Amino acid sequence: MVDYLIVGLGLAGIAFCEKLDEHGKTFIVINDDSQTSSNIAGGLYNPVILKRFNLAWKADEQMVLAQNFYKSLEDKLGVSLDHKVPVLRIFASVEEQNLWFEAADKEKLQPYLSTKLLINDNPCLKAPFGFGEVLHTGRVDTQKLVKAYSGYLSKKKLLYAETFNFEELKTGTNGLSYRDISAKRIVFATGFGLKKNSYFNYLPLNGTKGELLTIKAPLLKEERVIKSSVFIIPIGNDQYRIGATYKWKDKNNEPTSEARLELLTKLETFLNCEYKIVNHVAGIRPTVADRRPLVGKHPVLDHIYVLNGFGSRGVMISPYASNQLYEYIERGVPIDPEMDISRFKKAYLKV
């Protein structure tokens, strides 16, 4: 008998595992690598929505938890994950400069928006109106994290690398069983795979396909993240992640020529040097209709929980949401109503 069975080992699953480990709870993880969004993510943590110059949902609380979380993972796994890097927003006009400085005067945004106008000194970038700098930002190497954490669990014989079979899950009054595993509770942290979950497929998880390119640009010599119509994210060795796209109808993990063209067209509006494409990846972000996570207990079954719906901000949200779920299960602390799945109880009753 273990305390928890966890299905899925992306950012959500890892964050919940860490919360259990912190409190001495026993668990087993089942994961089949079918969901790729955590592996291919750009990995940025940035408290500001740069399209509108406003603070992301719960950004203050999430930033504190996230930075402590990734530091503890680095120490535990012995790998470098959290790369502190500034994010620069290219201004398209004087009007955008003015909007930035107006936003920087707002109390909640003051800690995150620099009031210094940065002049472009990189000949490979087109930025005649300069940049605004977002403070306290960085990039988490999510691919390295998932690989390192999977290895850590495998060594401890806590990871079953297989596809979860719902027909083999048996629930009872005191817990549940799955094949030879007995557990008090099960938490599904499967990203877009939730659509195939008979317990939670009533939830409005839409899924948004995102595609990223990796380019090699030896002349660019840029160590900061640059944001215009797309991001340029430095990842070392003259390589940069370019992204991302947002497509709502396509629901597979295959890269497309249309997204490649879209990314390159946008990139070339502000990049002014030669480059070579070295990789192109795609994944489905677990996005929700109301843009809030899906966290909580099944409406009827007491031992079954969900941790999902982090969209494109999984790096920031996963420690926060995992903490909320743990506190709810173990101490009865109410989940933030904006992300508690009880907000969709009417949808369940209609099924």
N, C-alpha and C positions, 0 to 999 in steps of 0.2 A: 504493500500500500504506500503510495506517494501522496503528497499533499495536492500536487497539480500535474495534469497532463496539458502540455502546451502544443498547439498545432500551428506551425509557421515560425520561421526564424529569420525574418527581416528585422527592420529597426524596432517594430512593435514587440516582436517576440523576444528579441535580445534585451530590450529595456525591462520587460516583465520578468524575465529570467533573473536579471540583476537585482530587481527588487525582492524576489524570493530568496536569492542567495544572501542578500544583506540581512534578512530576518531569519535565516536558518531553516527555510522551508525546503522540502524535498520535491523534486520535479523530474519529469522526462519530457523530451521534445521530439515531435515527429515533423519532419520537413522533407519536401521532395524537390526543392529548387524550381518549382513550376512558375512562381511569381518572381519577376526580375526587377521590379521597380526599385528596391533598396540597393541591389547590386549595381544598377546603371545610373543611379541618381547623381546629379552634380554635387550634392553634399553640402551646399551652402547653408549656413545659418545666418540669417539677416532679419532683424526685427522690423524692418520698414518695407512696406509695399511701395516699390519704386515707381509704379505707374501713376499712383495718386498721391505719393508723399504722405502716407499716413501709417500709423502703427499697426502691425499685424495683431490678430486676436491673441490676447493674453501674453503678449510678447515679453513683458517685464518678468513675469513669473517663469516663463519657459526658458528664457535666456540664462537665468541663474542656475536652474536645475540642469540644463543641457551642458553648460560648461563644466560643472562639477562632475557630471555623469561621464563625459568623454575623457576627462582627466583620470578618473578612477579606472576606466577601461584600459587606458594606456598603461597604467601602472600594473594592472592585473594581467594583461596579455603580453606585456613587454614589446609593444609596437607603437609607432608614432601614427596617430590618427587625426588629431586636431591641429590644423595648420592655420594660424592666425594670419589673416590676409584682409586688407581693406577692400571695400567695394566702392568703386567710383561710378557714378551715374553721369553719362554724357548729357550735357544740356543741348537741346536743339535750337534754343533761341534765348534772347534776353528775357522774354516773358517767363520761360521755364526757370531761369535763374531766380527771378523774383518770387515765383511760387515756392521754390526751394527755401529761400531765406524766410519767407512768411511761415512756412511749416516749421523751420528750425526755431522759431520764436515760441512755438507752442510748448507748454510745460512738459507734456509726455514725450515729446520728440526731441527736446533739448539734449538729452544724454546721447542721442544716436545720430544726429545730423550736424556735421561740422559747418560752421558759419564762414569758413575760409574758402574762397573760390580758388580752385586749383587750375592753373594754366597748363595746357597740353604741351609737353616737351618731347613726345614720342612721335617721330616722323612717320611711323607705321600706322598711326591712328588719326582719323579725321575728327577733330573735336574743336572747332573754331570758337565755341562759346565756353570751353573749359568743362570742368567736372565739379560735382558735389561729392563729398566723401561721407559714406556711412561708417560710423564708429562701432567698435566691439563686434566685428563680423569675423567669419572664418569659414574654412572648408573642412568637413570631415570626410576622410577616405572611406566611404561606405563599403566599397568592394573589399578592401583590406579588412575592415571590421567584420563583415559577415564571414569571410574566409577564416580569420583568426578565431572568431568565437565558435564557429562550427568545429574547428580543430580542438579547441579547449573542451567543448562538451563531448566530442568523440573520445578523447583520451580518458574522460571520466565515465565513459559508457552511458552517457545521458542523452545521446542523440540517435534516433532511429531515422536513417535516410531512406524514406519510403513515402509513398502516397497514402494519405489517410483514407481508410475505407469506412464510410458512415454506417454501413450495414453491420459492422463488427463492434459498434459502440452500444453498450447496454447500460441503461440508467436504472438506478434504484433509489430507495429512500435515504440511504446513507452514503451514496457516492455513485461511482460508475466503474465499468470495466471496459477494456479494449484489448482484445487478444489476451496476452498474459499479464497485462498491466491493470492494477487496481488503483484508482485515484479518488480523492475526495471531490475534486472539481476539474473541469476542463475549460481552457481558454483558447478560443480561436483567434489567431492573429495572422490571417492568411492573405491579407491584401485583397486584390481583385478576385482571388479565389473564393471569396465569401459568396459570390453569385451562385456557386454550386453547392452551398451549404444549406441543407434542408431546414435547419433550425433558425437561420437568420436571413434567408433569401427574400424575406418580406421587406427588409430594410432598403432604403433608396440609395444603394451604392451604385453610382453611375459608371465610374471608371473613365479616365481620360488618358488617351495614348500620348506618350511623350517620346520624342526621338532626340538623340544627341550625336554630334559628330566629335571625333577627336582629330585635331590637325597638328601637323608639325610646321612651325613657322620660325626658323632660326633667326630671322632678322627682327622679330617682334620684340624680344627681350623685355617682356612685361611681367612683373611679379604681382601686380594687383589685379583683382577681378574688375573687368570693364563691363558695364551694363548700358546697352542702347536698346535696339529692337530685339537683340538677343544678348546673352551673356558670353563673355570670353573668360574662361576660368583656367588659370595656369596650374598645371599638374606636374611640372618639372621636365627637364631634358628637352626644352624648347617645344613641349607639347601643351595643347590647350583643349579644354572641353568647350564645345559650342552648343548652346541650347537655350531654350528647348521649344519643341512644338507642342500644341494642344489640339488634339483631335478627339471628338466625342463619339463618332460613329464606328470607327475602326477599333476592334477589340482583340487584336492579336499582337504578338510580340515581334513580328517581322518588320525590319526597317523597310521604308518605302522610298522610291525615287522622288516622289512628290515632296516629302518632308526634307529630303536632302537638298532639293532645289530651293525650297523655302528658306532653309537655314543659311545656305550660301548666298542667296540673294540679299537677305537682311545683313549678313556679316559684311558683305562687300560694300555696303553703304557707309561703313566707318572703318574698315580695315584696308590698309594701303601698302601691303607687301605680299610677296609670294608665299604660298603655303601648299602643303600636301595633305590630303585626307588619309588618315591611317586607320580609322575605325568608325563604324556607324552602328549604333545600338538603339533598341526600342524597348519600352515596357509600358504597362498600364498602371497609372497612378490610381489608388483607391480614393476617388473623390465622391463627395456626397452632395445632394441637391442643395442643402442649406449651408454648405461649406464648413461644417463642424464635424468632429470625430464621432465615431460610433463606439460607445463604451458602456458596458453594463451587463446585467443579468437577463437571461431569457425570460419572457413574460410569464411563463408557466413552470418551466423546469428549473429547479433551484440550483443545480450544480453546473449549469452551462453558461458560459460568459463569452463576451466578444470584446476585442480590442482592435479597432480598425478605423479606416476613413481619414487618414492623416494627409491625403492629397500630396501636394508638392512640398509640404513643410514638415515631413516626417522627422528630420534631424532635430528640429526644435520641439516638436509636439510629443514625440514618443516618451521621453522621460516624464513629462508632465502628466500625460494621460495614463501611463503605467502606474504612477504613484497614486492617482485618483482611484483606479480600479482596485489596487491592493488595499488602500485604506477603506474602501467600501466593503470589500469582501471580509477582511480580517477584523475591522473595527466598527463597521456600520456607519462610516462617515459618508454622507450623501455625495454622489457624483455631481459635478458642475452640471446644472440642468441643461445648459446649452449643448452638452455632448452626451448626456445620458440617453440611452436608446428608448427609455420610457416615453420620450416625446413622439415616438412612432407607434405607440400601442394600438391606436385606432387602425393603422395599416395591418397589424398582426391579426386583429379581430375580424378583419374583412377576408382574410385568407381562408 
